[in-house]
Amino acid sequence: MAGRRIPVPRLEGVSQEQFMEQLYPQRKPLVLEGIDLGACTSKWTVDYLSQVGGRKEVKIHVAAVAQMDFISKNFVYRYFLLRNIGQVVAMFVQGFFCVYFRTLPFDKLVQRAAEEKHREFFISEDEKYYLRSLGEDPRKVMDNFLIQVTGKKRVVLFSPRDAQYLYLSGTKSEVLNIDNPDLAKYPLFSKARWYECSLKAGDVLFIPGKTLWFHNVISEEFGVGVNVFWKHLPSECYDKTDTYGNKDPTAASRAAQILDRALKTLAELPEEYRDFYARRMVLHIQDKAYSKNFE
């Protein structure tokens, strides 16, 4: 049995001011409806992308099973020309394989639907655009808008406060099939809360600090989504060499390195003492670092 399912709130007609002043500070997932995304919601068909993409080479992950495992890497890398996207989509729809399109700089792919660069923006004029189709997103430490331009997706998010139930291996969960998990192997997963929503064309999902919210995405039909990432922390919090925002904040990286050194030091103790002092350290971390301001 899955954990408690919580629908992600949906709001229509939210202005930039309302979002920034009232909703954004809450740091909770939210689906925004009724935002004018322009002609892309009707224009970005497979035929259109094939025509505009032309000989643009695209790198994708291809797996023979429904769930891609980014721990064991049960997929291979393949290249194809974007003008052949229709063939890839047809094979996906027929169930021959699972496809994951890597992130592509949007202005290099379709020049924002072959239109002039938009002058309006929702967060800041420094927004960077990326095109994504099927599959899950890479982990980002930045805030995120997942804009469903065409097609439909089911998105399940897991609260950062439930990380202890997700059987993490580094930054990834070992639980691949969240709808039918092996609870004999992953019994604590049943305690994790699901924040669930369905995205249709025109919906925008806000995910605060995407690296904090583990997410599972299922494309219910072929579609195109645009991910917009932006940095909301002071610039010194980010690794200056990390162009795509995949690395942890610098303070978190330093803390992890210190913890590794502490564990090596504890390893010098006999098991009985190591166990006792490790538990004391965990309690100290919980007391000093865990927040009481979040659910």
Disulfide bonds with the S-S distance in Angstrom:
none
